[in-house]
Amino acid sequence: MTNYPNQHILSYLEAMPGYPFDPEIDADFLDEIREDFPDIELLEQIKTFRWHYDGRPDKQFKSVRPALRRWLAAARNYHSQLF
């Protein structure tokens, strides 16, 4: 499993079209999701989330961060069913 540094993932979130990036909020958010989803390839899932919603997740949800958490939870559940 690739463990990208927080700054790499934060840079991706900042560049994501439509993502409401806030350096303070997203640093805490990333720390939290790393803790809650240690077995998930975060950058890969965030990229998949972005492109699944045509690169504009802000058009699909009122709040992108909770939607991203739900995506990661679904990925964890899917992964656990495989193994």
Secondary structure, 3 states (H helix, E strand, C coil): CCCCCHHHHHHHHHHCCCCCCCHHHHHHHHHHHHHHCCCCCHHHHHHHHHHHCCCCHHHCCCCHHHHHHHHHHHHHHHHHHHC
